[in-house]
Amino acid sequence: MTEADAKIEAAMRHALSLAAHGPAYGVNPQVGCVILDDEGRTLAEGWHRGAGTAHAEVDALSKLPAKAAIGSTAVVTLEPCNHSGMTGPCSEALISAGVARVIYAVADPGKYSGGGAERLQAAGIEVTHGVLAREAADFLHIWLTATSLGRPFVTVKWASSLDGRAAASDGTSQWITGTAARQRVHEQRAQADAILVGTGTVLADNPALTARGDAGELMAHQPIPVIMGETPLPPDARVFSHPEQAILTGSRDLLATLVVLFGRGIRHIFVEGGPTLASAIIAAGLADQYLIYLAPVLIGGERLAIDTIGVDTIGDARRLTIRTVESLGEDILITARPTERHH
């Protein structure tokens, strides 16, 4: 690796760290940008702070005096966008600033936002991609998956005993896991755009579906509650007091519902709907990530965390790749993703 390449890679690594400052939720991806001079020195840096704010490239350029970016190199974690939404296209901003070279890690798969690289090249800008592509793709996995599929990334979460039970025979389930695990769930809810449950869960447990801190306070970002099913709900259900207005799907069509939610700006949905809904999502091949909390208890009985998922023979088993295993107090959190996507 040449010294110049090393400087580019270091700039991309820093851009990824900048991107992490932005919100993980919302319609826009987390993006970071570093502007370098022809010696590889940093001129400016920026990141995207959420919908309606300047994109990373524009944020970085805004910190430079007029004409200071002429001949510079922009190092960006994601291909510069090529569409006008709440803000203008980043590709045009880079062209107008006189940037000579753009280096990005991964391509934008968006139907409307993609195509920035071609626009830059048409303007005579040198474009390179693939620097730290694996790291960037992993960092943006949720957004890239949702954008590619045209539906929200689906995280399925459940808590169970070591023998796979989500509740005792009498239906009691609070609390299988300890306080550290329960608090982690609230943090994960706050990173998602929406939280999905079925009407059965609302009727049985009357959950608030909020993201709360250690002291029970509401976190700054709340997932939109989405209730799936056709059963009428009582008007005094706690979900109707949620800071965000609940969405009642009135449908049992999982994929159609997800596509509608994507159109409403939801890119990551957190499923906590009990065995029936979770099993239906898994059976339909719509689960993109699993968060499985295991408590060191044995319960027995028939109240399994997961029900029938369309597996009749071991060859049809849904294979998962375990990404992390974490201890939370006495409990264990396993994060896994499908080894291969089922359609």
C-alpha positions as CSV (number, residue, x, y, z in Angstrom):
1,M,0.0,0.0,0.0
2,T,1.4,3.4,-1.0
3,E,1.5,6.3,1.4
4,A,-1.3,8.0,-0.6
5,D,-3.5,4.9,-0.3
6,A,-2.8,4.7,3.4
7,K,-4.0,8.3,3.8
8,I,-7.1,7.6,1.9
9,E,-7.9,4.5,3.9
10,A,-7.3,6.4,7.2
11,A,-9.6,9.1,6.0
12,M,-12.3,6.6,5.1
13,R,-11.9,5.0,8.6
14,H,-12.3,8.4,10.1
15,A,-15.3,9.1,7.9
16,L,-17.0,5.9,9.2
17,S,-16.4,7.1,12.8
18,L,-18.0,10.4,11.9
19,A,-21.0,8.6,10.4
20,A,-21.7,6.9,13.7
21,H,-22.4,10.3,15.2
22,G,-25.6,10.5,13.1
23,P,-28.9,8.8,14.2
24,A,-29.2,5.1,13.4
25,Y,-33.0,5.5,12.8
26,G,-34.8,7.4,10.0
27,V,-35.1,7.4,6.3
28,N,-31.5,8.6,5.6
29,P,-28.3,6.5,6.2
30,Q,-25.5,7.4,8.5
31,V,-22.8,8.9,6.3
32,G,-19.5,10.6,7.0
33,C,-17.2,12.6,4.7
34,V,-13.7,13.9,4.9
35,I,-12.3,16.5,2.4
36,L,-8.5,16.1,1.7
37,D,-6.1,18.4,-0.1
38,D,-3.7,17.1,-2.8
39,E,-1.2,16.2,0.0
40,G,-3.8,14.0,1.8
41,R,-4.3,16.5,4.6
42,T,-7.7,17.1,6.0
43,L,-9.4,20.3,4.9
44,A,-12.8,19.6,6.4
45,E,-15.1,16.8,7.7
46,G,-18.8,16.3,8.2
47,W,-21.6,13.9,8.8
48,H,-25.4,13.6,8.4
49,R,-27.4,14.5,11.4
50,G,-30.8,13.2,10.3
51,A,-33.7,13.9,7.9
52,G,-33.8,17.5,6.7
53,T,-30.3,18.4,7.7
54,A,-27.3,18.8,5.4
55,H,-25.9,15.5,4.0
56,A,-22.3,14.6,5.0
57,E,-20.7,16.0,1.9
58,V,-22.5,19.3,2.1
59,D,-21.8,19.5,5.8
60,A,-18.1,19.1,5.2
61,L,-18.1,21.6,2.3
62,S,-19.9,24.2,4.3
63,K,-16.9,24.4,6.7
64,L,-14.6,25.6,3.9
65,P,-14.2,29.1,2.4
66,A,-15.4,29.7,-1.1
67,K,-13.2,27.9,-3.7
68,A,-11.2,26.1,-1.0
69,A,-12.5,22.7,-2.2
70,I,-11.3,23.2,-5.8
71,G,-9.0,20.3,-6.7
72,S,-9.7,18.4,-3.5
73,T,-10.6,14.8,-2.8
74,A,-13.9,13.9,-1.1
75,V,-13.7,10.6,0.9
76,V,-17.3,9.5,1.6
77,T,-18.7,6.3,3.3
78,L,-21.6,6.0,0.8
79,E,-21.9,6.9,-2.9
80,P,-23.0,10.6,-3.0
81,C,-26.8,10.8,-3.7
82,N,-28.2,12.0,-7.0
83,H,-31.7,13.1,-6.0
84,S,-33.4,16.1,-4.5
85,G,-35.4,15.3,-1.4
86,M,-35.5,17.6,1.6
87,T,-32.1,18.7,0.5
88,G,-30.3,18.9,-2.9
89,P,-28.2,16.2,-4.5
90,C,-24.7,15.8,-3.0
91,S,-23.3,15.0,-6.4
92,E,-24.2,18.5,-7.6
93,A,-22.8,20.1,-4.5
94,L,-19.4,18.3,-5.0
95,I,-19.4,19.3,-8.7
96,S,-20.2,23.0,-7.9
97,A,-17.5,23.0,-5.2
98,G,-14.8,22.0,-7.8
99,V,-13.9,18.7,-6.1
100,A,-11.5,16.8,-8.4
101,R,-11.9,13.3,-7.0
102,V,-14.5,11.4,-5.1
103,I,-13.7,8.1,-3.2
104,Y,-16.6,6.2,-1.6
105,A,-16.9,2.9,0.1
106,V,-20.2,1.4,-1.0
107,A,-22.7,2.1,-3.7
108,D,-26.2,3.5,-3.0
109,P,-28.7,0.9,-4.1
110,G,-31.6,3.4,-3.9
111,K,-33.9,3.6,-6.9
112,Y,-34.0,7.4,-6.7
113,S,-31.0,8.3,-4.7
114,G,-28.4,6.1,-6.6
115,G,-26.5,7.1,-9.7
116,G,-24.3,9.8,-8.1
117,A,-21.1,8.2,-9.3
118,E,-22.3,8.4,-13.0
119,R,-23.3,12.0,-12.5
120,L,-19.9,12.9,-11.0
121,Q,-18.0,11.1,-13.8
122,A,-20.1,12.9,-16.4
123,A,-18.9,16.2,-14.9
124,G,-15.2,15.1,-15.3
125,I,-14.6,14.1,-11.6
126,E,-12.5,11.0,-11.0
127,V,-14.5,8.5,-9.0
128,T,-13.2,5.5,-7.1
129,H,-15.1,3.1,-4.9
130,G,-14.5,0.0,-2.7
131,V,-12.2,1.5,0.0
132,L,-13.1,-0.2,3.3
133,A,-16.2,-1.6,1.5
134,R,-16.7,-4.5,3.8
135,E,-16.5,-2.3,6.9
136,A,-18.9,0.3,5.4
137,A,-21.3,-2.4,4.2
138,D,-21.4,-3.9,7.7
139,F,-21.9,-0.5,9.3
140,L,-24.8,0.3,6.9
141,H,-26.2,-3.2,6.7
142,I,-29.6,-2.3,8.0
143,W,-30.1,0.7,5.7
144,L,-28.6,-1.0,2.7
145,T,-30.8,-4.1,3.2
146,A,-34.0,-2.0,3.5
147,T,-33.1,0.1,0.5
148,S,-32.3,-2.9,-1.7
149,L,-35.4,-4.8,-0.7
150,G,-37.9,-1.9,-0.7
151,R,-39.1,-2.8,2.8
152,P,-37.9,-2.2,6.3
153,F,-35.1,-4.3,7.8
154,V,-36.8,-6.6,10.2
155,T,-35.3,-7.5,13.6
156,V,-37.1,-10.2,15.5
157,K,-36.5,-10.3,19.3
158,W,-37.6,-12.7,21.9
159,A,-36.6,-13.6,25.5
160,S,-36.8,-17.2,26.6
161,S,-35.7,-19.7,29.1
162,L,-32.8,-22.0,28.1
163,D,-35.4,-24.6,27.1
164,G,-37.0,-22.2,24.7
165,R,-40.1,-21.1,26.6
166,A,-41.3,-17.6,26.5
167,A,-43.8,-18.0,29.4
168,A,-44.9,-20.4,32.1
169,S,-47.9,-22.6,31.6
170,D,-50.2,-20.0,33.3
171,G,-49.0,-17.4,30.8
172,T,-46.8,-15.4,33.1
173,S,-43.6,-14.1,31.5
174,Q,-42.5,-11.1,33.6
175,W,-39.6,-11.3,34.1
176,I,-37.8,-14.1,32.4
177,T,-34.7,-11.9,32.0
178,G,-33.0,-9.6,34.4
179,T,-32.7,-5.8,34.5
180,A,-29.6,-5.5,32.3
181,A,-31.2,-7.5,29.5
182,R,-34.4,-5.5,29.7
183,Q,-32.6,-2.2,29.6
184,R,-30.7,-3.3,26.5
185,V,-34.0,-4.1,24.8
186,H,-35.2,-0.5,25.5
187,E,-31.9,0.8,23.9
188,Q,-32.5,-1.3,20.9
189,R,-36.1,-0.1,20.6
190,A,-34.8,3.5,20.5
191,Q,-32.5,2.6,17.6
192,A,-35.4,1.4,15.5
193,D,-38.0,3.4,13.5
194,A,-40.9,1.2,14.5
195,I,-41.9,-1.6,16.9
196,L,-44.3,-4.2,15.6
197,V,-46.7,-6.4,17.7
198,G,-49.9,-8.2,17.0
199,T,-53.3,-7.4,18.3
200,G,-53.1,-10.5,20.5
201,T,-50.1,-9.2,22.4
202,V,-51.8,-5.8,23.0
203,L,-54.9,-7.6,24.3
204,A,-52.9,-10.0,26.5
205,D,-50.2,-7.8,27.8
206,N,-51.3,-4.2,27.2
207,P,-47.7,-3.1,26.5
208,A,-46.6,0.6,26.4
209,L,-44.2,-0.1,23.5
210,T,-42.0,2.8,24.5
211,A,-38.2,3.1,24.8
212,R,-37.4,4.0,28.4
213,G,-34.2,4.7,30.4
214,D,-32.9,3.3,33.6
215,A,-35.2,5.4,35.7
216,G,-38.3,4.8,33.5
217,E,-38.0,8.0,31.6
218,L,-38.8,8.2,28.0
219,M,-35.8,8.2,25.7
220,A,-35.4,11.0,23.2
221,H,-36.3,8.8,20.2
222,Q,-39.4,6.6,20.3
223,P,-40.2,3.8,17.8
224,I,-43.6,4.2,16.1
225,P,-45.9,1.5,17.4
226,V,-47.4,-0.7,14.7
227,I,-50.2,-3.1,15.5
228,M,-50.8,-5.9,13.1
229,G,-54.1,-7.8,12.9
230,E,-57.8,-7.3,12.5
231,T,-59.1,-7.7,16.1
232,P,-60.5,-4.5,17.6
233,L,-58.5,-3.0,20.4
234,P,-59.9,-1.2,23.5
235,P,-59.6,2.6,23.3
236,D,-57.8,2.7,26.6
237,A,-55.0,0.4,25.5
238,R,-51.6,1.8,26.7
239,V,-50.3,1.9,23.1
240,F,-52.7,4.7,22.3
241,S,-50.9,6.9,24.9
242,H,-47.6,6.4,23.1
243,P,-45.7,9.6,22.2
244,E,-45.9,8.5,18.5
245,Q,-49.2,7.8,16.9
246,A,-49.9,4.1,16.6
247,I,-50.3,2.6,13.2
248,L,-53.0,-0.1,12.9
249,T,-52.5,-2.2,9.8
250,G,-55.9,-3.8,9.7
251,S,-54.2,-6.5,7.7
252,R,-52.4,-9.8,8.1
253,D,-50.4,-9.5,4.9
254,L,-46.9,-9.2,6.2
255,L,-45.0,-8.2,3.1
256,A,-47.7,-5.8,1.9
257,T,-47.7,-4.1,5.3
258,L,-43.9,-3.9,5.3
259,V,-43.9,-2.2,1.9
260,V,-46.5,0.3,3.0
261,L,-44.4,1.1,6.1
262,F,-41.3,1.5,3.9
263,G,-43.3,4.1,1.9
264,R,-43.9,5.9,5.2
265,G,-40.2,6.3,5.9
266,I,-39.7,3.3,8.2
267,R,-36.4,1.6,7.4
268,H,-35.9,-0.6,10.6
269,I,-38.7,-2.4,12.4
270,F,-38.3,-4.1,15.7
271,V,-40.6,-7.1,16.2
272,E,-41.7,-8.0,19.7
273,G,-45.1,-9.5,18.9
274,G,-45.0,-12.8,20.6
275,P,-44.6,-16.3,19.1
276,T,-47.5,-16.1,16.6
277,L,-46.2,-12.9,14.8
278,A,-42.5,-13.8,15.1
279,S,-43.1,-17.3,13.7
280,A,-45.2,-15.9,10.8
281,I,-42.4,-13.5,9.9
282,I,-39.7,-16.2,10.1
283,A,-41.9,-18.6,8.1
284,A,-42.3,-15.9,5.4
285,G,-38.5,-15.4,5.1
286,L,-38.8,-11.8,6.3
287,A,-36.6,-11.9,9.4
288,D,-33.2,-10.1,8.7
289,Q,-31.8,-10.2,12.2
290,Y,-32.5,-12.1,15.4
291,L,-31.9,-10.8,19.0
292,I,-32.4,-13.8,21.3
293,Y,-32.2,-13.2,25.0
294,L,-31.6,-16.4,27.0
295,A,-32.2,-16.6,30.7
296,P,-30.6,-19.3,32.9
297,V,-34.0,-20.8,33.9
298,L,-36.0,-23.9,32.9
299,I,-39.7,-23.6,32.5
300,G,-41.0,-26.5,30.4
301,G,-44.6,-26.6,29.1
302,E,-46.0,-25.7,25.7
303,R,-45.4,-21.9,25.6
304,L,-42.6,-21.9,23.2
305,A,-40.8,-18.7,22.1
306,I,-41.2,-19.7,18.4
307,D,-44.0,-21.8,16.9
308,T,-44.3,-23.4,13.5
309,I,-42.1,-21.8,10.9
310,G,-42.5,-24.0,7.9
311,V,-39.8,-26.5,8.7
312,D,-40.9,-30.1,8.2
313,T,-37.5,-31.7,7.8
314,I,-34.0,-30.9,9.2
315,G,-32.9,-30.0,5.6
316,D,-35.3,-27.1,5.7
317,A,-34.0,-25.7,8.9
318,R,-33.5,-21.9,8.9
319,R,-29.7,-21.7,9.2
320,L,-28.4,-18.7,11.1
321,T,-25.0,-17.1,11.5
322,I,-24.2,-16.0,15.0
323,R,-22.6,-12.6,14.9
324,T,-22.1,-11.9,18.6
325,V,-22.8,-13.5,22.0
326,E,-22.9,-11.1,24.9
327,S,-23.4,-11.6,28.7
328,L,-25.9,-9.2,30.3
329,G,-26.0,-9.9,34.0
330,E,-26.9,-13.6,34.3
331,D,-28.5,-13.5,30.8
332,I,-27.1,-14.0,27.3
333,L,-27.9,-12.1,24.2
334,I,-27.3,-13.8,20.9
335,T,-27.3,-11.7,17.7
336,A,-27.8,-13.7,14.6
337,R,-28.7,-13.2,10.9
338,P,-29.9,-15.7,8.3
339,T,-27.0,-17.6,6.7
340,E,-29.0,-17.5,3.4
341,R,-32.1,-15.6,2.6
342,H,-35.3,-17.7,2.2
343,H,-38.0,-16.4,-0.2
